[in-house]
Amino acid sequence: MQEELARMTWLDEQTLWSIAQSSLPARKQEHLAYLAELQTQRALTAEEIADLENLRQEYGRVTLRKARAYALLSMRGGRPLLADN
């Protein structure tokens, strides 16, 4: 992951915007939310635990890539992109 984030430095702005605006696919978001909720109701099976962990890791990777893309775009543009939000 660290190498991937470092390589993003050399991506063009269009690619960075694409990454910044990306998200975990809706189906995976729904499954992640379902498993997280299910976990509050009962003990998860080994397969459910593995699925939940994989989805959390994937969500984390997407989030880190988005944050890096926004940071690079902000640096290139000379102002914080999220300052107006």
C-alpha positions as CSV (number, residue, x, y, z in Angstrom):
1,M,0.0,0.0,0.0
2,Q,2.8,2.4,0.9
3,E,4.4,1.9,-2.5
4,E,1.1,2.4,-4.3
5,L,0.5,5.7,-2.4
6,A,4.0,6.9,-3.3
7,R,3.5,6.1,-7.0
8,M,0.4,8.2,-7.0
9,T,2.7,11.3,-6.9
10,W,3.4,10.9,-10.7
11,L,-0.2,10.4,-11.8
12,D,-1.9,13.0,-13.9
13,E,-4.7,15.2,-12.4
14,Q,-7.5,13.4,-14.3
15,T,-6.4,10.1,-12.8
16,L,-6.1,11.6,-9.3
17,W,-9.6,13.1,-9.6
18,S,-10.9,9.7,-10.6
19,I,-9.3,8.2,-7.5
20,A,-10.5,11.0,-5.3
21,Q,-14.1,10.5,-6.4
22,S,-14.0,6.7,-6.2
23,S,-15.7,4.6,-3.6
24,L,-16.2,1.1,-2.5
25,P,-18.8,-0.5,-4.8
26,A,-22.4,-0.2,-3.4
27,R,-22.8,-3.9,-3.1
28,K,-19.7,-4.2,-1.0
29,Q,-20.7,-1.2,1.1
30,E,-24.1,-2.8,1.8
31,H,-22.5,-6.1,2.7
32,L,-20.0,-4.4,5.0
33,A,-22.9,-2.5,6.7
34,Y,-24.9,-5.8,7.0
35,L,-22.0,-7.7,8.6
36,A,-21.2,-4.8,11.0
37,E,-24.8,-4.7,12.1
38,L,-25.0,-8.5,12.3
39,Q,-22.0,-8.5,14.5
40,T,-23.9,-6.4,17.1
41,Q,-26.7,-9.1,17.2
42,R,-24.8,-12.3,17.3
43,A,-21.4,-13.9,17.0
44,L,-20.2,-14.1,13.4
45,T,-19.2,-17.3,11.7
46,A,-15.5,-17.7,10.7
47,E,-16.5,-17.0,7.1
48,E,-18.4,-13.8,8.1
49,I,-15.5,-12.6,10.2
50,A,-13.1,-13.2,7.2
51,D,-15.5,-11.3,4.9
52,L,-15.9,-8.4,7.3
53,E,-12.1,-8.1,7.7
54,N,-11.5,-8.2,4.0
55,L,-14.2,-5.6,3.4
56,R,-12.8,-3.3,6.1
57,Q,-9.3,-3.6,4.6
58,E,-10.6,-2.8,1.2
59,Y,-12.6,0.2,2.5
60,G,-9.4,1.3,4.3
61,R,-7.4,1.1,1.1
62,V,-10.0,3.1,-0.9
63,T,-10.0,5.7,1.8
64,L,-6.2,6.0,1.9
65,R,-6.0,6.3,-1.9
66,K,-8.8,9.0,-1.9
67,A,-7.0,11.0,0.9
68,R,-3.7,10.8,-1.0
69,A,-5.3,11.9,-4.3
70,Y,-7.0,14.9,-2.6
71,A,-3.7,15.8,-0.9
72,L,-1.8,15.7,-4.2
73,L,-4.5,17.7,-6.0
74,S,-4.5,20.3,-3.2
75,M,-0.7,20.6,-3.4
76,R,-0.8,21.0,-7.1
77,G,-3.6,23.5,-7.0
78,G,-2.0,25.6,-4.2
79,R,-5.0,25.5,-2.0
80,P,-6.8,23.0,0.2
81,L,-9.6,21.3,-1.9
82,L,-11.7,20.5,1.1
83,A,-11.5,23.9,2.8
84,D,-14.9,25.0,1.4
85,N,-16.7,21.9,2.7
